[in-house]
Amino acid sequence: MKDNIVWQEHIVDKHLRSNMKKQQPCLLWFTGLSGSGKSTIAGAVEQKLADRMQHTYLLDGDNVRHGLCKDLGFSSADRVENIRRIGEVAKLMVDSGLIVLSAFISPFAENRRMVRELFKEDEFIEIYINTPLSECEKRDPKGLYQKSRDGLIKDFTGIDSPYEAPKIPEITINNFDISINDAADQVIVYLQRHGFLKTHPRADS
């Protein structure tokens, strides 16, 4: 049956949608340990983009497991499928002309490579939130590290399951002794320098 399925091209394409939104669509892929600050920084970046009247959508690791991926657990196979689904959804959103932000631990380099290959070379922007494990454990907003060390959670990234840090990410944010605002600014500066953001009046101007 799959042989009978073909991709349908349409007159309204990504180029037109991007021009309508006055921006260059891309996927900002935030990766790092639990508690590293991925979601917080991604949220701050999205707010700065909203202030510029850019069109965005933030995919958060916990949020997608309430719907799109609620049938998945945390086995190795389920984690791979979780990232695959997110990658495919993000691809559709980028095709719609959006700047998409995703905040997922995504601990394995192979899984992140799988998502990267869904996009054009300059559309996938890997952002490594480099926060020391000791600092992540201090923050531990959900108490997950302690539960893992107490043996209540198995295969927890950073404790008994590895995290493979990106070797050559587009952006590295050392999220220690830095404000959320300054961390978010690093992403905005990158987007400006690489032509993703076009001049657009503020909503309150």
Contacts in CASP RR format, 6 or more apart in sequence:
PFRMAT RR
TARGET T0000
AUTHOR 0000-0000-0000
METHOD contacts of the structure
MODEL  1
MKDNIVWQEHIVDKHLRSNMKKQQPCLLWFTGLSGSGKSTIAGAVEQKLA
DRMQHTYLLDGDNVRHGLCKDLGFSSADRVENIRRIGEVAKLMVDSGLIV
LSAFISPFAENRRMVRELFKEDEFIEIYINTPLSECEKRDPKGLYQKSRD
GLIKDFTGIDSPYEAPKIPEITINNFDISINDAADQVIVYLQRHGFLKTH
PRADS
14 25 0 8 1.000
14 94 0 8 1.000
14 95 0 8 1.000
14 96 0 8 1.000
14 97 0 8 1.000
17 25 0 8 1.000
17 95 0 8 1.000
17 96 0 8 1.000
17 97 0 8 1.000
18 24 0 8 1.000
18 25 0 8 1.000
18 97 0 8 1.000
21 54 0 8 1.000
21 55 0 8 1.000
21 97 0 8 1.000
21 98 0 8 1.000
22 198 0 8 1.000
22 199 0 8 1.000
22 200 0 8 1.000
23 54 0 8 1.000
23 55 0 8 1.000
23 97 0 8 1.000
23 99 0 8 1.000
23 196 0 8 1.000
23 197 0 8 1.000
23 198 0 8 1.000
23 200 0 8 1.000
24 195 0 8 1.000
24 196 0 8 1.000
24 197 0 8 1.000
24 198 0 8 1.000
25 94 0 8 1.000
25 95 0 8 1.000
25 96 0 8 1.000
25 97 0 8 1.000
25 98 0 8 1.000
25 99 0 8 1.000
25 100 0 8 1.000
25 123 0 8 1.000
26 94 0 8 1.000
26 99 0 8 1.000
26 100 0 8 1.000
26 119 0 8 1.000
26 122 0 8 1.000
26 123 0 8 1.000
26 124 0 8 1.000
26 125 0 8 1.000
26 191 0 8 1.000
26 196 0 8 1.000
27 87 0 8 1.000
27 90 0 8 1.000
27 91 0 8 1.000
27 94 0 8 1.000
27 100 0 8 1.000
27 101 0 8 1.000
27 102 0 8 1.000
27 115 0 8 1.000
27 119 0 8 1.000
27 123 0 8 1.000
27 124 0 8 1.000
27 125 0 8 1.000
28 42 0 8 1.000
28 45 0 8 1.000
28 99 0 8 1.000
28 100 0 8 1.000
28 101 0 8 1.000
28 102 0 8 1.000
28 125 0 8 1.000
28 127 0 8 1.000
28 187 0 8 1.000
29 102 0 8 1.000
29 104 0 8 1.000
29 106 0 8 1.000
29 112 0 8 1.000
29 115 0 8 1.000
29 116 0 8 1.000
29 124 0 8 1.000
29 125 0 8 1.000
29 126 0 8 1.000
29 127 0 8 1.000
30 38 0 8 1.000
30 39 0 8 1.000
30 41 0 8 1.000
30 42 0 8 1.000
30 101 0 8 1.000
30 102 0 8 1.000
30 103 0 8 1.000
30 104 0 8 1.000
30 127 0 8 1.000
30 129 0 8 1.000
31 38 0 8 1.000
31 104 0 8 1.000
31 105 0 8 1.000
31 106 0 8 1.000
31 107 0 8 1.000
31 112 0 8 1.000
31 126 0 8 1.000
31 127 0 8 1.000
31 128 0 8 1.000
31 129 0 8 1.000
31 166 0 8 1.000
31 169 0 8 1.000
32 38 0 8 1.000
32 105 0 8 1.000
32 106 0 8 1.000
32 107 0 8 1.000
32 128 0 8 1.000
32 129 0 8 1.000
32 130 0 8 1.000
32 131 0 8 1.000
32 163 0 8 1.000
32 165 0 8 1.000
33 105 0 8 1.000
33 129 0 8 1.000
33 131 0 8 1.000
33 133 0 8 1.000
33 136 0 8 1.000
33 157 0 8 1.000
33 158 0 8 1.000
33 163 0 8 1.000
34 105 0 8 1.000
34 136 0 8 1.000
34 142 0 8 1.000
34 144 0 8 1.000
34 145 0 8 1.000
34 156 0 8 1.000
34 157 0 8 1.000
35 131 0 8 1.000
35 136 0 8 1.000
35 139 0 8 1.000
35 140 0 8 1.000
35 141 0 8 1.000
36 129 0 8 1.000
36 130 0 8 1.000
36 131 0 8 1.000
36 136 0 8 1.000
36 175 0 8 1.000
37 129 0 8 1.000
37 131 0 8 1.000
37 139 0 8 1.000
37 175 0 8 1.000
38 103 0 8 1.000
38 104 0 8 1.000
38 105 0 8 1.000
38 129 0 8 1.000
39 60 0 8 1.000
39 61 0 8 1.000
39 62 0 8 1.000
39 103 0 8 1.000
40 180 0 8 1.000
41 129 0 8 1.000
41 173 0 8 1.000
41 175 0 8 1.000
41 180 0 8 1.000
41 183 0 8 1.000
41 184 0 8 1.000
41 187 0 8 1.000
42 58 0 8 1.000
42 60 0 8 1.000
42 101 0 8 1.000
42 102 0 8 1.000
42 103 0 8 1.000
43 58 0 8 1.000
43 101 0 8 1.000
43 103 0 8 1.000
43 184 0 8 1.000
44 180 0 8 1.000
44 181 0 8 1.000
44 183 0 8 1.000
44 184 0 8 1.000
45 101 0 8 1.000
45 184 0 8 1.000
45 187 0 8 1.000
45 188 0 8 1.000
46 56 0 8 1.000
46 58 0 8 1.000
46 101 0 8 1.000
47 184 0 8 1.000
48 184 0 8 1.000
48 185 0 8 1.000
48 188 0 8 1.000
49 56 0 8 1.000
49 99 0 8 1.000
49 188 0 8 1.000
49 197 0 8 1.000
50 56 0 8 1.000
51 202 0 8 1.000
51 203 0 8 1.000
52 197 0 8 1.000
52 200 0 8 1.000
52 202 0 8 1.000
53 200 0 8 1.000
53 201 0 8 1.000
53 202 0 8 1.000
53 203 0 8 1.000
54 99 0 8 1.000
54 197 0 8 1.000
54 200 0 8 1.000
55 97 0 8 1.000
55 98 0 8 1.000
55 99 0 8 1.000
56 98 0 8 1.000
56 99 0 8 1.000
56 100 0 8 1.000
56 101 0 8 1.000
57 93 0 8 1.000
57 98 0 8 1.000
57 100 0 8 1.000
57 101 0 8 1.000
58 100 0 8 1.000
58 101 0 8 1.000
58 102 0 8 1.000
58 103 0 8 1.000
59 86 0 8 1.000
59 89 0 8 1.000
59 90 0 8 1.000
59 100 0 8 1.000
59 101 0 8 1.000
59 102 0 8 1.000
59 103 0 8 1.000
59 104 0 8 1.000
60 102 0 8 1.000
60 103 0 8 1.000
61 86 0 8 1.000
61 102 0 8 1.000
61 103 0 8 1.000
61 104 0 8 1.000
64 82 0 8 1.000
64 85 0 8 1.000
64 86 0 8 1.000
65 72 0 8 1.000
65 82 0 8 1.000
68 85 0 8 1.000
68 86 0 8 1.000
68 89 0 8 1.000
69 81 0 8 1.000
69 82 0 8 1.000
69 85 0 8 1.000
69 86 0 8 1.000
72 78 0 8 1.000
72 79 0 8 1.000
72 81 0 8 1.000
72 82 0 8 1.000
73 82 0 8 1.000
74 155 0 8 1.000
75 155 0 8 1.000
76 155 0 8 1.000
79 107 0 8 1.000
79 108 0 8 1.000
79 111 0 8 1.000
80 108 0 8 1.000
80 111 0 8 1.000
82 104 0 8 1.000
83 104 0 8 1.000
83 106 0 8 1.000
83 111 0 8 1.000
83 112 0 8 1.000
83 114 0 8 1.000
83 115 0 8 1.000
84 111 0 8 1.000
84 114 0 8 1.000
84 115 0 8 1.000
86 102 0 8 1.000
86 104 0 8 1.000
86 115 0 8 1.000
87 102 0 8 1.000
87 115 0 8 1.000
87 118 0 8 1.000
88 118 0 8 1.000
90 100 0 8 1.000
90 102 0 8 1.000
90 115 0 8 1.000
90 118 0 8 1.000
91 118 0 8 1.000
91 119 0 8 1.000
93 100 0 8 1.000
94 100 0 8 1.000
94 119 0 8 1.000
94 123 0 8 1.000
99 191 0 8 1.000
99 196 0 8 1.000
105 157 0 8 1.000
105 163 0 8 1.000
106 112 0 8 1.000
106 115 0 8 1.000
107 157 0 8 1.000
107 158 0 8 1.000
107 161 0 8 1.000
107 162 0 8 1.000
107 163 0 8 1.000
107 164 0 8 1.000
108 164 0 8 1.000
109 164 0 8 1.000
109 166 0 8 1.000
109 167 0 8 1.000
112 126 0 8 1.000
112 166 0 8 1.000
115 124 0 8 1.000
116 124 0 8 1.000
116 126 0 8 1.000
118 124 0 8 1.000
122 194 0 8 1.000
125 170 0 8 1.000
125 171 0 8 1.000
125 190 0 8 1.000
126 166 0 8 1.000
126 169 0 8 1.000
126 170 0 8 1.000
126 171 0 8 1.000
127 169 0 8 1.000
127 170 0 8 1.000
127 171 0 8 1.000
127 172 0 8 1.000
127 173 0 8 1.000
127 187 0 8 1.000
128 165 0 8 1.000
128 166 0 8 1.000
128 169 0 8 1.000
128 171 0 8 1.000
128 172 0 8 1.000
128 173 0 8 1.000
129 173 0 8 1.000
129 175 0 8 1.000
130 165 0 8 1.000
130 172 0 8 1.000
130 173 0 8 1.000
130 174 0 8 1.000
130 175 0 8 1.000
131 174 0 8 1.000
131 175 0 8 1.000
131 176 0 8 1.000
132 176 0 8 1.000
133 158 0 8 1.000
135 176 0 8 1.000
136 145 0 8 1.000
137 145 0 8 1.000
137 146 0 8 1.000
140 146 0 8 1.000
144 153 0 8 1.000
144 156 0 8 1.000
145 156 0 8 1.000
145 159 0 8 1.000
147 153 0 8 1.000
147 156 0 8 1.000
148 154 0 8 1.000
148 156 0 8 1.000
148 159 0 8 1.000
148 160 0 8 1.000
149 159 0 8 1.000
154 160 0 8 1.000
155 161 0 8 1.000
157 163 0 8 1.000
166 172 0 8 1.000
170 190 0 8 1.000
171 186 0 8 1.000
171 187 0 8 1.000
171 190 0 8 1.000
173 183 0 8 1.000
173 186 0 8 1.000
173 187 0 8 1.000
175 183 0 8 1.000
188 197 0 8 1.000
191 197 0 8 1.000
END
